C-alpha cells in the first residue's frame, strides 16, 4: 500500500471488495488493472512511467472474512477451495492525467474491468472524490435546485408533482385532458412516465402540441408555468430535436431515462440544453440491488452530477420497491451534499407517496429542496385531484411547522380525508 501522496493531481475511488486472495494483493491487482494493466513488472514499464501513470492503493480497512463467495468465479473454482474470502473497504488514487475530463474514460477507470477480475467475488463502487479543479472540467448541472426553482416559480417549499398515469395507452388528447385537470389543481410539476417516449398512439410531437396550450392557459391564471418534464429519451439526434421543440413551444423541462440514454448521451444533451434535465434512474436496481456488486448511490449520483442532470430520482420511503427507507434518505442526502464545488441535484421522491411521508422526509433531510411526486396519493384522493394536491401541501406545511399530521388535519379537510383514505392501504 502506497500511503505517500504522489506528486501529481489525483482523484480517488472507494470500493468494497471481497476476494479469494488477501485484500492487500487484491487491491494491488485492481490498481494495476485499472491503470498500467497488470500488477506484474513488464518491459517498458519504467519507474518514471509508474510514477506518472500507475494507480495507488492509499487505504485498506479490513472487514471480517466469509466462508462462501458472494458471487461465483470460474477463475476461483479452477483453483480449488479458497478457504475464506477476504473482505475490505479500499481506496485507490488515480492520476487525473490518465483520464482527463472524459466521462466514458472516467467510468472505464473506476467501474470497468475490475468488476470482472477473477479474484473478486464481490466488488462495489462506494464513493468518489476529486479536486474541484478537476470536477469543474465536466459540464455539471446547468440549473440544479436554484435554477429549477426560478424556472418553475416555486420558492420556499417542495415541488408537489405527479406522473401521467396510466403509464402507457393515453392518446395525446387524453394526456392533455389529464394535464388540464392536474393544472387546475395548481400542481407544481408533472412528468411523462419513463415508459412513454414516442409511441405510435401518442407520438412525441402530438403530445407536445396537445399539452403545451393547456400549460400556457394555466400559466396565465397561476402567474407561473407548471413544470412538465417531457420524456425526450431516444438517440442523441432525437433528444436534441425534441429538446428544441419543447423549448420553442415554451416548455420548461425535459426528462431522460439516464441509464439507457447513457453518460455520453446526457453529456451531449447537457452541452446543448436550455432547459433543466430531469434524470430518471429506471434500471438502477440492476446496478445496486446486490449488496456486494455494482454501485452505491453516493458514487452514482456524483457521476450523473458531473455529467449534468439537474434532478435525480431516489425512490420513496415506504414505497413499493425493495430499497430500505434509510437507503432512500441517504440517497437524497448525497444529492444535496457538497461535492467538489459541483452544483447539488434536486432529489426526486416517488413510488407509493402521499402526504404521510412529508414529516419523515423533513425530519431526516431538514430541507424542502426536493420533488415529492405522488400518483395515487393525488389522483386517488376521495375528494378529487385538487384535494389530493392540497393534502400533499398540507402534509408539508405540518412537517415544516413541527405539527403532527393528526393535529393539522383537524383544521385541514384535504389532509384529513387523505389520512382516512390512505393510512391503511
C-alpha positions in Angstrom: 0.0 0.0 0.0 1.4 3.4 -1.0 0.4 5.9 1.6 2.8 8.6 0.4 0.9 11.1 -1.7 2.2 11.2 -5.3 3.5 14.4 -6.8 0.7 14.5 -9.3 -3.0 15.5 -9.4 -5.3 12.6 -8.5 -8.9 11.6 -7.8 -9.9 8.7 -5.6 -12.4 5.9 -5.6 -13.5 3.8 -2.6 -14.6 0.2 -3.0 -16.0 -2.7 -1.1 -14.1 -5.8 -2.2 -14.4 -9.5 -1.5 -11.6 -11.7 -2.8 -10.1 -15.2 -2.8 -6.7 -13.6 -2.2 -5.6 -11.4 0.7 -7.0 -7.9 0.4 -3.6 -6.2 0.1 -2.9 -8.3 -3.1 -6.5 -7.8 -4.4 -6.2 -4.1 -4.0 -2.9 -4.0 -5.9 -4.5 -6.2 -8.7 -7.3 -3.6 -9.1 -4.9 -0.7 -9.1 -2.8 -2.3 -11.7 -5.7 -3.5 -13.9 -7.2 0.0 -13.9 -4.0 1.8 -14.8 -0.9 0.1 -16.1 -2.8 -3.1 -17.0 -1.0 -5.5 -14.7 0.3 -5.9 -11.2 3.5 -7.5 -12.7 6.5 -5.6 -13.8 6.8 -5.7 -17.6 9.3 -4.5 -20.2 8.7 -0.8 -20.9 7.0 -0.2 -17.5 9.8 2.1 -16.2 9.9 3.7 -12.8 9.1 7.0 -14.4 6.0 5.6 -16.1 4.8 4.1 -12.9 5.3 7.4 -11.0 3.4 9.2 -13.7 0.5 6.8 -14.5 0.1 3.9 -12.1 -2.8 4.0 -9.6 -2.0 3.8 -5.9 -3.7 1.9 -3.1 -4.0 4.5 -0.4 -6.1 2.9 2.2 -7.3 -0.6 3.3 -9.9 -1.1 6.0 -10.2 -4.8 6.6 -13.6 -6.4 7.3 -14.4 -9.9 8.7 -13.9 -12.6 6.1 -16.7 -15.0 5.0 -16.6 -18.7 4.2 -18.7 -18.6 1.0 -18.3 -16.3 -2.0 -20.9 -13.7 -2.7 -20.5 -14.2 -6.5 -19.3 -17.2 -8.5 -16.0 -17.0 -10.2 -14.8 -19.7 -12.6 -11.3 -18.4 -12.0 -11.5 -19.2 -8.3 -13.3 -22.5 -8.9 -10.5 -23.7 -11.2 -8.0 -23.2 -8.4 -9.9 -25.4 -5.9 -11.3 -24.4 -2.4 -10.3 -20.9 -1.4 -10.8 -21.5 2.3 -12.0 -18.0 3.2 -13.0 -15.0 1.2 -11.3 -11.8 2.4 -13.3 -8.5 2.6 -12.3 -4.9 3.0 -13.0 -1.3 2.0 -10.2 0.1 0.0 -9.3 3.5 -1.6 -7.4 3.8 -4.8 -6.0 7.1 -6.1 -5.9 7.5 -9.9 -3.8 10.1 -11.8 -6.1 12.7 -13.4 -3.8 12.7 -16.4 -4.8 9.1 -17.2 -8.4 10.2 -17.7 -8.9 13.9 -18.2 -12.5 15.4 -18.4 -13.8 12.4 -20.3 -16.8 10.7 -18.7 -16.6 7.4 -20.5 -12.9 7.2 -19.6 -13.6 8.0 -16.0 -16.2 5.2 -15.9 -13.9 2.8 -17.6 -11.3 3.6 -14.9 -13.4 3.4 -11.8 -16.1 0.9 -13.0 -14.5 -1.1 -15.8 -12.8 -4.5 -16.0 -12.3 -4.6 -12.2 -15.8 -6.0 -11.9 -14.7 -9.0 -13.9 -11.4 -9.8 -12.2 -11.3 -13.5 -11.4 -10.0 -13.0 -7.8 -13.0 -10.8 -6.9 -16.1 -12.5 -5.6 -17.7 -9.2 -4.6 -17.0 -5.6 -5.6 -19.0 -2.3 -5.2 -18.0 1.2 -6.0 -18.8 3.1 -2.8 -17.7 6.7 -3.4 -15.7 9.1 -5.5 -13.7 12.2 -4.6 -11.8 14.7 -6.7 -10.3 18.2 -6.6 -12.7 20.9 -7.6 -10.3 22.0 -10.4 -10.9 18.6 -12.0 -14.6 18.3 -11.3 -15.2 21.7 -12.9 -13.9 20.4 -16.2 -17.0 18.4 -16.5 -20.3 20.0 -17.5 -22.2 19.7 -14.2 -25.8 20.7 -13.8 -26.8 23.8 -15.7 -29.8 24.6 -13.5 -29.7 22.5 -10.3 -32.0 23.4 -7.5 -32.0 27.1 -7.7 -32.3 27.3 -11.5 -35.2 24.8 -11.4 -36.9 26.9 -8.8 -36.5 30.1 -10.8 -37.8 28.3 -14.0 -40.8 27.0 -12.2 -41.6 30.0 -9.9 -41.6 27.8 -6.8 -39.7 29.0 -3.8 -39.5 28.0 -0.1 -41.3 24.7 -0.4 -41.0 21.3 -2.1 -42.3 20.7 -5.6 -45.5 18.8 -5.4 -46.0 16.7 -8.5 -47.2 13.6 -10.2 -46.6 11.2 -13.1 -49.0 10.8 -16.0 -51.0 7.6 -15.4 -51.9 5.2 -17.0 -48.2 4.9 -17.9 -49.0 4.0 -21.5 -52.1 3.9 -23.6 -53.4 7.5 -23.4 -53.7 9.4 -26.6 -52.2 12.9 -27.0 -55.7 14.4 -26.4 -56.3 12.2 -23.3 -52.9 13.2 -21.9 -53.8 16.9 -22.4 -57.1 16.3 -20.5 -55.2 14.8 -17.6 -52.7 17.7 -17.6 -55.6 20.1 -17.6 -57.1 18.5 -14.5 -53.8 18.5 -12.7 -53.0 22.1 -13.6 -56.5 23.1 -12.4 -55.4 21.7 -9.1 -52.4 24.1 -9.0 -49.9 21.3 -9.2 -46.2 22.3 -9.5 -44.7 19.5 -11.5 -45.8 16.8 -14.0 -43.7 14.3 -15.7 -44.1 11.7 -18.5 -43.7 8.2 -17.4 -40.3 6.6 -18.3 -42.2 4.1 -20.5 -43.7 6.9 -22.6 -41.3 8.3 -25.2 -42.6 8.3 -28.8 -45.3 5.6 -29.1 -47.4 5.3 -32.2 -50.7 6.0 -30.4 -49.3 9.3 -28.9 -46.2 10.4 -30.8 -44.0 12.9 -29.1 -44.8 15.8 -31.3 -48.6 15.3 -31.0 -48.3 15.1 -27.2 -46.2 18.3 -27.1 -48.7 20.1 -29.4 -51.7 18.9 -27.2 -50.1 19.6 -23.8 -48.4 23.0 -24.3 -51.6 25.0 -24.9 -53.0 23.6 -21.7 -49.9 24.5 -19.7 -49.9 28.1 -21.1 -53.5 28.6 -20.3 -52.9 27.7 -16.7 -49.7 29.7 -16.6 -51.7 32.8 -17.4 -54.0 32.0 -14.4 -51.3 31.0 -12.0 -48.7 33.5 -12.9 -46.2 30.7 -13.3 -45.7 27.9 -15.8 -46.5 24.4 -14.3 -43.3 22.5 -15.0 -43.8 19.5 -17.3 -40.9 17.1 -17.9 -41.4 15.8 -21.4 -39.7 12.4 -21.9 -37.3 13.1 -24.8 -35.3 9.8 -24.5 -34.0 8.5 -27.7 -31.0 8.8 -29.9 -28.8 11.9 -29.5 -30.3 13.4 -32.6 -33.8 12.6 -31.4 -33.1 14.2 -28.0 -31.7 17.4 -29.4 -34.6 17.7 -31.8 -37.2 17.1 -29.1 -35.4 19.4 -26.6 -35.5 22.2 -29.2 -39.2 21.5 -29.9 -40.0 21.7 -26.2 -38.0 25.0 -25.8 -39.7 26.5 -28.9 -43.1 25.6 -27.6 -42.5 27.3 -24.3 -41.9 24.2 -22.1 -39.6 24.3 -19.1 -38.2 20.8 -18.5 -37.1 17.7 -20.3 -36.7 14.2 -19.0 -34.4 11.3 -19.9 -34.0 7.7 -18.9 -30.5 8.3 -17.9 -29.1 4.8 -17.7 -30.2 3.9 -21.1 -29.5 7.2 -22.9 -26.0 6.9 -21.3 -23.5 9.2 -19.9 -22.2 10.4 -23.2 -25.7 11.0 -24.5 -26.7 13.0 -21.4 -23.5 15.0 -21.5 -24.1 15.9 -25.2 -27.6 17.0 -24.3 -26.3 19.0 -21.3 -23.9 20.9 -23.6 -26.9 21.8 -25.8 -29.8 22.3 -23.3 -31.6 25.4 -22.3 -33.9 23.5 -20.0 -33.5 21.5 -16.8 -32.7 17.8 -17.3 -34.9 15.5 -15.2 -32.9 12.3 -14.7 -35.0 9.1 -14.3 -32.9 6.2 -13.0 -35.0 3.3 -14.2 -32.8 0.2 -14.2 -31.0 1.3 -11.1 -31.7 -1.9 -9.3 -29.5 -3.8 -11.8 -26.6 -1.7 -10.6 -27.3 -1.7 -6.9 -29.6 -4.4 -5.6 -26.9 -6.9 -4.8 -25.1 -5.7 -1.7 -21.7 -6.9 -2.9 -21.9 -5.8 -6.5 -22.3 -2.6 -8.5 -22.6 1.0 -7.4 -23.6 2.8 -4.3 -25.9 5.7 -4.9 -23.4 8.1 -3.4 -21.0 7.3 -6.3 -23.7 7.1 -8.9 -25.2 10.5 -8.2 -21.8 12.1 -8.4 -21.2 10.7 -11.8 -24.6 12.0 -13.0 -23.9 15.3 -11.3 -20.7 15.7 -13.2 -22.5 14.8 -16.4 -25.1 17.4 -15.9 -28.5 16.2 -14.8 -30.4 18.6 -12.6 -32.9 16.3 -10.9 -32.4 12.6 -10.0 -34.8 10.0 -8.7 -34.1 8.4 -5.3 -37.2 6.2 -4.8 -39.6 7.0 -2.0 -39.9 5.9 1.6 -42.4 3.2 2.4 -42.6 2.5 -1.3 -43.3 -0.5 -3.5 -39.6 -1.1 -4.2 -37.1 -3.3 -2.4 -34.9 -0.4 -1.1 -34.9 0.5 2.6 -36.1 3.8 3.8 -32.6 4.5 5.3 -31.1 3.9 1.9 -33.6 6.3 0.2 -32.8 9.1 2.7 -29.1 8.5 2.3 -29.5 8.9 -1.4 -31.4 12.1 -1.1 -28.8 13.5 1.3 -26.0 12.6 -1.1 -27.7 14.6 -3.9 -27.8 17.7 -1.6 -24.3 17.2 -0.1 -21.3 19.2 -1.2 -19.1 17.6 -3.8 -16.0 19.2 -5.2 -17.9 22.5 -5.7 -20.4 20.9 -8.2 -24.0 22.2 -8.1 -26.2 19.9 -5.9 -29.0 17.9 -7.5 -32.7 18.1 -6.7 -33.7 14.7 -5.3 -37.0 13.3 -6.6 -39.1 11.1 -4.3 -41.7 8.8 -6.0 -43.4 5.5 -5.7 -46.2 5.0 -3.2 -46.0 8.5 -1.9 -48.7 10.6 -0.2 -48.9 13.3 2.5 -47.9 10.9 5.3 -44.2 10.8 4.2 -43.7 14.6 4.5 -42.9 14.7 8.2 -40.4 11.8 7.9 -38.7 13.4 4.9 -38.4 16.8 6.5 -37.2 15.3 9.8 -34.4 13.4 8.0 -33.4 16.0 5.5 -34.2 19.3 7.1 -34.7 20.6 3.6 -37.5 21.4 1.2 -35.2 21.3 -1.8 -36.9 18.2 -3.3 -39.7 17.0 -5.5 -42.4 14.9 -3.9 -44.3 13.0 -6.6 -47.5 11.1 -5.9 -49.6 9.1 -8.3 -52.5 7.5 -6.4 -51.8 9.8 -3.4 -53.0 12.7 -5.6 -55.2 11.1 -8.2 -56.9 8.7 -5.8 -57.9 11.3 -3.2 -61.6 10.8 -2.3 -62.4 14.4 -2.9 -60.6 14.6 -6.3 -57.3 15.7 -7.7 -57.3 19.3 -6.3 -57.8 17.9 -2.8 -55.0 15.4 -3.4 -52.6 18.2 -4.3 -53.8 20.2 -1.3 -53.3 17.3 1.0 -49.7 16.9 -0.1 -49.1 20.6 0.5 -50.8 20.4 3.9 -48.6 17.5 4.9 -45.5 19.5 4.2 -46.9 22.6 6.0 -47.4 20.4 9.1 -44.0 18.9 8.8 -42.2 22.2 8.5 -44.3 23.7 11.3 -43.5 20.8 13.6 -47.2 19.9 14.0 -48.4 16.3 13.8 -50.4 15.3 10.8 -53.3 14.3 13.0 -53.4 17.7 14.7 -53.0 19.6 11.5 -55.7 17.5 9.8 -58.3 18.7 12.3 -58.5 22.1 10.5 -57.4 20.9 7.1 -60.1 18.7 5.4 -58.0 17.6 2.4 -55.3 16.2 4.7 -57.9 14.6 7.0 -59.5 12.8 4.1 -56.1 11.6 2.9 -55.3 10.2 6.3 -58.6 8.3 6.4 -58.2 7.0 2.8 -54.5 6.0 2.6 -53.5 5.2 6.1 -54.4 1.5 5.7 -53.5 1.0 2.1 
